[in-house]
Amino acid sequence: MSTYRESLDPAGRTPTTRNRYVDFLRAASIIVVVLGHWLIAAPHVLPGGLEYNVLLSEASWTHYLTWILQVMPIFFLVGGYANARSWRSALGKGESYGIWLRARLRRLLLPVLPLLAVWAAGAYILLQTGYDRALLTFASQGALVPVWFLATYVAVVALTPLTLRIWDRYGWNALLVTGSLAVLTDFVSLGSPGLTSAGFLNYLFMWGTVHSFGYAWADSRIGGVTHRLVASAAGLAATGALVFWGPYPVAMVGLNTQGVNNSQPPKVTLLTLAIFQAGLILALEGPARRWLARKRAWAGVVLVNGRIMTIYLWHMTAMVALIGVSLLFDGIGLGVAVDTREWWLTRPLWIAALAVTTIPLLMVFGRFERPNPDLRPAPPVWRPVAAVIATCAGLGLLAALGVSDEEGLNGVALALPFAAAIAGGVGGARRWERVALGVADNAHLGKGMSQFGQRLE
């Protein structure tokens, strides 16, 4: 009976060798992202209609808050740690790159498809009724803000075997090279008006460097607490120097001030910010891991991580839906001017309403986050690689353009992620489970099927 109860308790089944701090940072970061997006949004209903403000545009003092609220560096740090462990585990089990990358895509791409399907269907219906196309584009751009991260992250993940091999051979020198390339990219793109598009290379150079920080962490090559705090202080000082004496603005999110945007495409300021944040949070690893050994603390982390992709992908759609419902009732709750005393006092109610709106979405779409184990044969490498390219292109276009434009639906952008799922063989694992279970007639496969069945019990 106790074994059965433990099987129903994911927190109780966590191996003692697992670094729970990795999972905690992933969960904490997603909560910060969600609360940050909900806080920064400042829709305001006036007699002339809806005015969509952004707190950062209305209150410049909040720009410094983004040095904490911009947690994409933490996601890539944690991703590097997890992907290093995952790829090395795959090598140890003799799995091919095709199998490994397909598994990564199943975890990252499958939860996105329902979001895109809902927005495509909803946009089509609204367009047929004559709904304002500009407003629909604006709303969908806001709702699909989260997918830009996935477009970049999928590309960085696909390069893990290569970048990890480089790290294994050259260590910190490899990060010095990619970090220098990020600096050079900024110098070229900001200093040459005709080469501004070169800045997009930093989606790989800059975030790839931060991802490789995770390799150093996985290999215990970050140093002790003192080294981590010194690195954090150096990162903070460098960020401050770039902001106060360089061309970079204070805000570390997608805000165009001083003619430069720190995150779109990413600038070297996010690299120094990553050093500041990583050094600080890794200095806290020891006491945090001791705290996470407590059952209640760890259960909360497991709960969030169980629906982490769904929370991330749907929280902005929940906000768009709540604003839409409010407008049906003459903008109830949206009549307070941003950055006033009354506005700040109503923020807890605003966030609570958004949380309540998000919960049904988690209940409906959370099931796509945990795909069935994939027992299919290894695919040709070109299939998951083609899926990566199509995923990055489609999600990047949707984040930039929304689901519609003056011509109607952005059909190509919407179709690319679904084409990626087909090309990469992301779906269809259930059929192969039945086939595998039906032919498990030798000792080796029988043992594997038995273990597989135990995981499902």
C-alpha positions as CSV (number, residue, x, y, z in Angstrom):
1,M,0.0,0.0,0.0
2,S,2.8,2.4,0.9
3,T,4.4,1.7,-2.6
4,Y,1.1,2.6,-4.2
5,R,0.8,5.9,-2.3
6,E,4.4,6.8,-3.2
7,S,3.6,6.2,-6.9
8,L,0.9,8.9,-6.6
9,D,3.3,11.3,-5.0
10,P,5.9,12.6,-7.5
11,A,7.6,14.6,-4.8
12,G,8.1,11.4,-2.8
13,R,9.6,9.6,-5.7
14,T,12.4,12.1,-6.4
15,P,15.8,10.4,-6.5
16,T,18.1,11.6,-3.8
17,T,20.8,12.3,-6.4
18,R,18.7,14.9,-8.2
19,N,19.7,18.5,-7.8
20,R,16.4,20.0,-6.7
21,Y,17.8,23.5,-6.9
22,V,17.7,23.2,-10.7
23,D,14.0,22.5,-10.6
24,F,13.4,25.2,-8.0
25,L,15.1,27.8,-10.2
26,R,13.0,26.7,-13.2
27,A,9.8,27.0,-11.2
28,A,10.7,30.3,-9.5
29,S,11.7,31.8,-12.8
30,I,8.4,31.0,-14.4
31,I,6.5,32.6,-11.5
32,V,8.7,35.7,-11.9
33,V,8.0,35.8,-15.6
34,V,4.3,35.5,-15.2
35,L,4.0,38.0,-12.4
36,G,6.3,40.4,-14.2
37,H,4.2,40.2,-17.4
38,W,1.0,40.7,-15.4
39,L,2.4,43.6,-13.4
40,I,4.0,45.4,-16.4
41,A,0.8,45.3,-18.4
42,A,-1.3,48.4,-17.7
43,P,-4.5,48.4,-19.8
44,H,-6.6,51.6,-19.2
45,V,-10.1,52.3,-20.4
46,L,-10.8,55.9,-21.3
47,P,-13.9,57.5,-22.8
48,G,-12.4,57.0,-26.2
49,G,-11.7,53.3,-25.7
50,L,-9.0,51.0,-24.5
51,E,-5.5,52.5,-24.0
52,Y,-2.9,49.7,-23.6
53,N,-0.1,51.2,-21.4
54,V,3.0,49.5,-20.2
55,L,4.2,50.3,-16.7
56,L,7.8,50.6,-17.9
57,S,6.8,53.4,-20.3
58,E,4.8,55.3,-17.7
59,A,7.2,55.0,-14.8
60,S,10.9,55.1,-15.7
61,W,11.9,54.2,-12.1
62,T,10.6,50.7,-12.7
63,H,13.3,50.1,-15.3
64,Y,15.7,49.0,-12.6
65,L,13.2,46.3,-11.5
66,T,13.9,44.5,-14.8
67,W,17.4,43.6,-13.5
68,I,15.6,41.2,-11.3
69,L,12.4,40.5,-13.4
70,Q,14.4,39.6,-16.6
71,V,15.0,36.0,-15.7
72,M,15.7,34.6,-19.2
73,P,19.3,34.2,-18.3
74,I,18.3,31.8,-15.5
75,F,16.2,29.7,-17.9
76,F,19.2,29.3,-20.2
77,L,21.5,28.5,-17.2
78,V,19.1,25.9,-15.9
79,G,18.6,24.6,-19.5
80,G,22.3,24.2,-20.0
81,Y,22.6,22.1,-16.8
82,A,19.6,19.9,-17.7
83,N,20.6,19.4,-21.3
84,A,24.2,18.5,-20.4
85,R,22.9,15.8,-18.1
86,S,20.3,14.7,-20.6
87,W,22.7,14.3,-23.5
88,R,25.3,12.6,-21.5
89,S,22.7,10.2,-20.2
90,A,21.6,9.5,-23.8
91,L,25.1,8.8,-24.8
92,G,25.5,6.4,-21.9
93,K,22.4,4.5,-23.0
94,G,23.5,4.4,-26.6
95,E,20.7,6.6,-27.8
96,S,21.2,8.5,-31.1
97,Y,21.0,12.3,-31.6
98,G,17.8,11.8,-33.5
99,I,16.1,10.1,-30.6
100,W,17.4,12.6,-28.1
101,L,16.4,15.6,-30.2
102,R,12.9,14.2,-30.9
103,A,12.4,13.7,-27.2
104,R,13.4,17.3,-26.5
105,L,11.0,18.6,-29.2
106,R,8.2,16.5,-27.8
107,R,8.5,18.3,-24.5
108,L,8.9,21.7,-26.0
109,L,6.7,21.7,-29.1
110,L,3.7,19.6,-28.2
111,P,2.4,22.1,-25.6
112,V,2.6,25.0,-28.1
113,L,0.4,23.4,-30.7
114,P,-2.9,23.7,-28.8
115,L,-2.2,27.4,-28.1
116,L,-1.6,28.0,-31.8
117,A,-4.7,26.0,-32.8
118,V,-6.9,28.0,-30.4
119,W,-5.6,31.3,-31.6
120,A,-5.8,30.3,-35.3
121,A,-9.4,29.2,-34.9
122,G,-10.4,32.2,-32.9
123,A,-8.7,34.6,-35.2
124,Y,-10.4,33.0,-38.3
125,I,-13.8,33.3,-36.7
126,L,-13.2,36.9,-35.6
127,L,-11.9,37.9,-39.1
128,Q,-15.1,36.4,-40.7
129,T,-17.2,38.6,-38.5
130,G,-15.3,41.8,-39.5
131,Y,-13.4,42.1,-36.3
132,D,-10.7,44.9,-36.3
133,R,-7.6,43.3,-37.8
134,A,-5.2,45.7,-36.2
135,L,-6.6,45.0,-32.8
136,L,-6.5,41.3,-33.4
137,T,-2.9,41.5,-34.5
138,F,-2.0,43.5,-31.4
139,A,-3.8,41.1,-29.1
140,S,-2.2,38.0,-30.6
141,Q,1.2,39.6,-30.5
142,G,0.8,40.2,-26.8
143,A,-0.6,36.7,-26.1
144,L,2.2,35.0,-28.1
145,V,5.0,36.9,-26.5
146,P,6.2,33.7,-24.7
147,V,6.9,31.9,-28.0
148,W,9.9,34.0,-28.9
149,F,11.9,32.4,-26.0
150,L,11.0,28.9,-27.3
151,A,12.1,29.8,-30.8
152,T,15.6,30.7,-29.5
153,Y,15.7,27.9,-26.9
154,V,14.9,25.2,-29.4
155,A,17.8,26.2,-31.5
156,V,20.2,26.4,-28.6
157,V,19.0,22.9,-27.4
158,A,19.6,21.4,-30.8
159,L,23.2,22.5,-30.7
160,T,23.8,21.0,-27.3
161,P,25.9,18.0,-28.5
162,L,28.2,20.3,-30.4
163,T,28.5,23.0,-27.8
164,L,28.9,20.5,-25.0
165,R,31.7,18.7,-26.9
166,I,33.4,22.1,-27.3
167,W,33.0,22.8,-23.6
168,D,34.4,19.4,-22.7
169,R,37.5,20.0,-24.8
170,Y,38.2,23.7,-24.2
171,G,36.3,24.6,-21.0
172,W,36.1,28.2,-20.0
173,N,38.1,29.2,-23.1
174,A,35.1,28.2,-25.2
175,L,32.8,30.6,-23.3
176,L,35.4,33.3,-23.6
177,V,35.3,32.9,-27.4
178,T,31.5,32.9,-27.7
179,G,31.2,35.8,-25.2
180,S,33.7,37.8,-27.3
181,L,31.7,37.1,-30.4
182,A,28.6,38.5,-28.6
183,V,30.6,41.6,-27.8
184,L,31.8,41.9,-31.4
185,T,28.3,41.4,-32.7
186,D,27.1,44.3,-30.6
187,F,30.0,46.5,-31.8
188,V,29.2,45.8,-35.4
189,S,25.4,46.0,-35.2
190,L,25.3,49.2,-33.1
191,G,28.2,50.9,-34.8
192,S,27.3,50.3,-38.4
193,P,23.8,51.4,-39.5
194,G,23.9,49.1,-42.5
195,L,24.6,46.1,-40.4
196,T,22.0,46.3,-37.7
197,S,20.6,42.9,-38.7
198,A,23.9,41.3,-37.6
199,G,22.6,41.8,-34.1
200,F,20.3,38.8,-34.5
201,L,23.4,36.5,-34.3
202,N,23.4,37.2,-30.6
203,Y,20.3,35.0,-30.2
204,L,22.9,32.2,-30.6
205,F,26.1,33.8,-29.4
206,M,24.8,35.4,-26.3
207,W,22.2,32.9,-25.2
208,G,24.5,30.0,-26.2
209,T,27.1,31.4,-23.9
210,V,24.7,31.6,-21.0
211,H,23.5,28.0,-21.8
212,S,27.1,26.9,-21.5
213,F,27.3,28.4,-18.1
214,G,25.0,25.6,-17.2
215,Y,27.6,23.1,-18.4
216,A,30.1,24.5,-16.0
217,W,27.6,24.2,-13.2
218,A,26.8,20.6,-14.1
219,D,30.5,19.8,-14.0
220,S,31.0,21.6,-10.7
221,R,33.4,24.1,-12.3
222,I,31.8,27.3,-10.9
223,G,33.9,27.4,-7.8
224,G,32.8,28.0,-4.2
225,V,30.5,30.6,-2.6
226,T,33.3,33.2,-2.6
227,H,34.0,32.8,-6.3
228,R,30.3,32.9,-7.1
229,L,29.8,36.1,-5.2
230,V,32.8,37.8,-6.8
231,A,31.5,36.8,-10.2
232,S,28.1,38.2,-9.3
233,A,29.6,41.5,-8.2
234,A,31.7,41.7,-11.4
235,G,28.6,41.1,-13.5
236,L,26.7,43.8,-11.7
237,A,29.5,46.3,-12.0
238,A,29.9,45.5,-15.7
239,T,26.2,45.9,-16.3
240,G,26.2,49.2,-14.5
241,A,29.2,50.4,-16.6
242,L,27.6,49.4,-19.9
243,V,24.4,51.2,-18.9
244,F,25.8,54.4,-17.5
245,W,28.8,54.9,-19.8
246,G,27.7,52.9,-22.9
247,P,24.8,53.1,-25.4
248,Y,22.6,50.6,-23.5
249,P,19.3,51.5,-21.7
250,V,18.5,50.6,-18.1
251,A,15.5,48.4,-18.9
252,M,16.6,44.8,-19.6
253,V,13.4,43.8,-21.4
254,G,12.0,44.6,-24.8
255,L,11.7,48.4,-24.4
256,N,13.1,50.8,-27.0
257,T,14.8,53.7,-25.2
258,Q,18.0,55.5,-26.2
259,G,17.6,53.9,-29.6
260,V,18.7,50.5,-28.3
261,N,16.7,47.5,-27.1
262,N,18.6,45.3,-24.7
263,S,16.7,42.1,-25.4
264,Q,15.4,42.2,-29.1
265,P,17.9,41.1,-30.2
266,P,19.8,40.4,-27.0
267,K,22.7,42.6,-26.2
268,V,25.9,42.0,-24.2
269,T,24.2,43.7,-21.3
270,L,22.1,40.5,-20.9
271,L,25.4,38.5,-20.7
272,T,26.8,40.6,-17.9
273,L,23.3,40.5,-16.2
274,A,23.5,36.7,-16.5
275,I,26.8,36.6,-14.7
276,F,25.4,38.9,-12.0
277,Q,22.2,36.7,-11.5
278,A,23.9,33.3,-11.9
279,G,26.7,34.2,-9.4
280,L,24.2,35.3,-6.9
281,I,21.7,32.5,-7.1
282,L,24.5,29.8,-7.3
283,A,26.0,31.3,-4.1
284,L,22.7,30.4,-2.4
285,E,22.7,26.8,-3.7
286,G,23.8,25.1,-0.5
287,P,21.2,26.5,1.9
288,A,18.5,26.3,-0.9
289,R,19.2,22.6,-1.4
290,R,18.9,21.9,2.3
291,W,15.6,23.7,2.4
292,L,14.3,21.8,-0.7
293,A,15.0,18.6,1.1
294,R,11.8,19.4,3.1
295,K,8.8,17.6,1.7
296,R,6.4,20.6,1.6
297,A,8.9,22.9,0.0
298,W,9.8,20.3,-2.7
299,A,6.1,19.4,-3.3
300,G,5.4,23.1,-4.3
301,V,8.3,23.0,-6.8
302,V,7.0,19.7,-8.3
303,L,3.5,21.2,-8.5
304,V,4.7,24.2,-10.6
305,N,7.0,22.1,-12.8
306,G,4.3,19.7,-13.6
307,R,2.5,22.5,-15.5
308,I,5.4,24.8,-16.2
309,M,5.1,25.0,-20.0
310,T,1.3,25.4,-19.8
311,I,1.6,28.3,-17.3
312,Y,4.2,30.0,-19.4
313,L,2.4,29.6,-22.7
314,W,-1.1,30.5,-21.6
315,H,-0.7,33.2,-19.0
316,M,-0.7,36.0,-21.6
317,T,-3.7,34.5,-23.4
318,A,-5.5,34.5,-20.0
319,M,-4.8,38.3,-19.7
320,V,-6.1,39.0,-23.2
321,A,-9.2,37.0,-22.4
322,L,-9.8,38.9,-19.1
323,I,-9.3,42.3,-20.8
324,G,-11.9,41.2,-23.5
325,V,-14.4,40.2,-20.8
326,S,-13.9,43.5,-19.0
327,L,-14.5,45.4,-22.2
328,L,-17.9,43.6,-22.6
329,F,-18.8,45.2,-19.3
330,D,-17.7,48.8,-20.1
331,G,-14.1,48.2,-19.0
332,I,-14.9,47.2,-15.4
333,G,-11.7,47.2,-13.3
334,L,-9.6,48.9,-16.0
335,G,-10.5,52.5,-15.2
336,V,-7.5,53.3,-13.0
337,A,-4.6,55.3,-14.3
338,V,-1.2,53.5,-14.3
339,D,1.4,54.2,-11.5
340,T,-1.1,55.9,-9.2
341,R,-1.6,55.0,-5.6
342,E,-5.0,53.5,-6.5
343,W,-3.4,51.5,-9.4
344,W,-0.8,49.9,-7.1
345,L,-3.4,49.1,-4.5
346,T,-5.5,47.2,-7.1
347,R,-2.6,45.2,-8.4
348,P,-3.2,42.2,-6.0
349,L,-6.8,42.0,-7.3
350,W,-5.6,42.3,-10.9
351,I,-3.1,39.5,-10.4
352,A,-5.6,37.3,-8.5
353,A,-8.2,37.7,-11.3
354,L,-5.6,36.7,-13.9
355,A,-4.6,33.7,-11.8
356,V,-8.2,32.6,-11.6
357,T,-8.5,33.0,-15.4
358,T,-5.4,30.9,-16.0
359,I,-6.4,27.9,-13.9
360,P,-9.1,26.5,-16.3
361,L,-6.5,26.8,-19.1
362,L,-4.1,24.7,-17.1
363,M,-6.8,22.1,-16.4
364,V,-7.7,21.8,-20.1
365,F,-4.3,22.1,-21.8
366,G,-1.9,20.8,-19.1
367,R,-2.2,17.2,-20.4
368,F,-0.2,18.1,-23.5
369,E,2.8,18.8,-21.3
370,R,3.5,15.2,-20.4
371,P,3.7,13.2,-23.6
372,N,3.8,9.4,-23.4
373,P,7.2,7.7,-23.4
374,D,8.4,7.4,-27.0
375,L,9.4,3.8,-27.9
376,R,9.7,4.4,-31.6
377,P,12.8,3.6,-33.6
378,A,15.4,6.3,-34.1
379,P,14.3,8.8,-36.9
380,P,16.7,10.0,-39.6
381,V,18.6,12.9,-38.2
382,W,17.3,15.3,-40.9
383,R,13.8,15.0,-39.6
384,P,14.2,16.5,-36.1
385,V,16.7,19.0,-37.5
386,A,14.2,20.1,-40.1
387,A,11.6,20.3,-37.3
388,V,13.9,22.6,-35.3
389,I,14.3,25.0,-38.3
390,A,10.6,25.0,-39.0
391,T,9.8,25.6,-35.3
392,C,12.2,28.5,-34.9
393,A,10.9,30.1,-38.1
394,G,7.3,29.7,-37.3
395,L,7.4,30.8,-33.7
396,G,9.7,33.7,-34.5
397,L,7.3,35.0,-37.1
398,L,4.3,34.6,-34.8
399,A,6.0,36.4,-31.9
400,A,6.9,39.3,-34.2
401,L,3.7,39.5,-36.4
402,G,0.9,37.9,-34.5
403,V,-1.6,35.5,-36.0
404,S,-3.0,37.9,-38.6
405,D,-2.2,41.0,-40.7
406,E,-4.0,43.1,-43.2
407,E,-4.2,40.1,-45.6
408,G,-5.8,37.9,-43.0
409,L,-4.4,34.9,-41.1
410,N,-0.6,34.5,-41.2
411,G,-1.1,31.0,-42.5
412,V,2.5,30.2,-43.2
413,A,3.7,31.2,-39.8
414,L,0.9,29.2,-38.1
415,A,1.5,26.2,-40.3
416,L,5.2,25.9,-39.7
417,P,5.1,24.6,-36.1
418,F,2.6,22.0,-37.1
419,A,4.7,21.0,-40.1
420,A,7.7,20.8,-37.7
421,A,5.7,18.4,-35.5
422,I,5.0,16.2,-38.6
423,A,8.5,16.4,-40.0
424,G,10.1,15.7,-36.7
425,G,7.8,12.8,-35.8
426,V,6.9,14.6,-32.6
427,G,3.4,13.0,-32.4
428,G,2.2,9.5,-32.9
429,A,4.1,7.8,-30.0
430,R,1.0,6.1,-28.6
431,R,0.7,3.9,-31.6
432,W,4.3,2.7,-31.2
433,E,3.7,2.0,-27.5
434,R,1.0,-0.5,-28.5
435,V,3.2,-2.1,-31.2
436,A,6.1,-2.3,-28.7
437,L,4.0,-3.8,-26.0
438,G,2.6,-6.3,-28.5
439,V,6.0,-7.6,-29.6
440,A,7.7,-7.7,-26.2
441,D,8.6,-11.4,-26.4
442,N,12.3,-11.5,-25.6
443,A,14.0,-11.1,-22.2
444,H,15.6,-7.8,-22.9
445,L,12.6,-6.1,-24.3
446,G,10.4,-7.8,-21.8
447,K,12.4,-6.3,-19.0
448,G,12.1,-2.9,-20.6
449,M,8.4,-3.2,-21.0
450,S,8.1,-4.2,-17.4
451,Q,9.9,-1.1,-16.2
452,F,7.8,1.0,-18.6
453,G,4.6,-0.5,-17.0
454,Q,5.9,0.2,-13.5
455,R,6.3,3.9,-14.4
456,L,2.7,4.0,-15.6
457,E,1.3,2.4,-12.5
